[in-house]
Amino acid sequence: MEIIRHLSDITALKNPVVTIGNFDGVHLGHRQIFRKLKKAAADLDGVSVVVTFIPHPLKVLPSGKNLRLINTYEEKELLIEASGIDYLIVIPFTEQFAAIPAREFVSDILVRDIGMRKLIIGYDYAFGRNREGNVELLSRLGIEYGFAVEVLEPIGNGQTVYSSTNIRKMIGSGNVREVVTLLGRHFSIGGKVVHGHHRGKGLGFPTANLETDKELIPKSGVYAVKVGIDQMRYDGACNIGPNPTFDDEAISIEVFIFDFAGDLYGRELRIYFIDRIRDELRFADAAALQRAIEDDVDHCRETLKGTAIIEYREYLGNDDCVQ
């Protein structure tokens, strides 16, 4: 996949079929859009083009929402690439860009710069100043400028519509097990191991303290997790929260990696959240906390037995489960 970060860098694209959106999460709904995009491009002997924005528009425009993104921007780009898309056009989103009328966005960027032959959008998608670029306007502009418009109905599993908003709510409430049915993979957090309070080692459970750029963190509590270190995968128990037993205030992400020995400081790892075990609790003393951790580890080992990480690897032909 070629990533274009400046509109001036666009060269002649062959019969481009375009979809536009933020695609936070690259969830099952987004992936279905990408499949339709690729098929439409193949039917026109053309290329598939995804247009997205950085930062997310709700980070720029006043909305009253405290939006926490499901993916980092780097993760989003990697997931779109894994979808087999030919071109990703990343448009810097500013207040000035937001003021561009929808007609001008279509005529100057989609038609003139990209050369769009077909546009695929969701039924409720709107863009441009005051969100005036709706389905009705796009259909009229398609006739005027000679591009086709395909409008997709809501995409879901028959019970739930695949939605970034729903996914954020599920992860925020700690429901990491069920979110797989919308996200299409286990939710994960990557980051660097940094020094913490070093209490875990004294309790007999040395933990890796993770520093991450991820905005969306699961609800405080204890989780059964898989941990990726380089190409290896380990089982583990992860605690998210302020450690109330020790009156800490800052939220930390600490993971005890089963059957692992070695120095991880400064190294990158990724935590895959399999299931939530319990809330974070205040214990009477360190001994009571130690007994609770022993029970947590036993619970996590049992939960993780025979469980595989579900990752998005559509470039292999389909979603692939890896241990």
Secondary structure, 3 states (H helix, E strand, C coil): CEEECCHHHCCCCCCCEEEECCCCCCCHHHHHHHHHHHHHHHHCCCCEEEEEEECCHHHCCCCCCCCCCCCCHHHHHHHHHHCCCCEEEEEECCHHHHCCCHHHHHHHHHHHHCCCCEEEEECCCCECHHHCECHHHHHHHHHHHCCEEEEECCCECCCCECCHHHHHHHHHCCCCCCCHHHHCCCCEEEEEEECCCCHHHHCCCCCEEEECCCCCCCCCEEEEEEEEECCEEEEEEEEEECCHHHCCCCCEEEEEECCCCCCCCCCEEEEEEEEEEECCCCCCCHHHHHHHHHHHHHHHHHHHCCCCEEECCHHHCCCEEEC
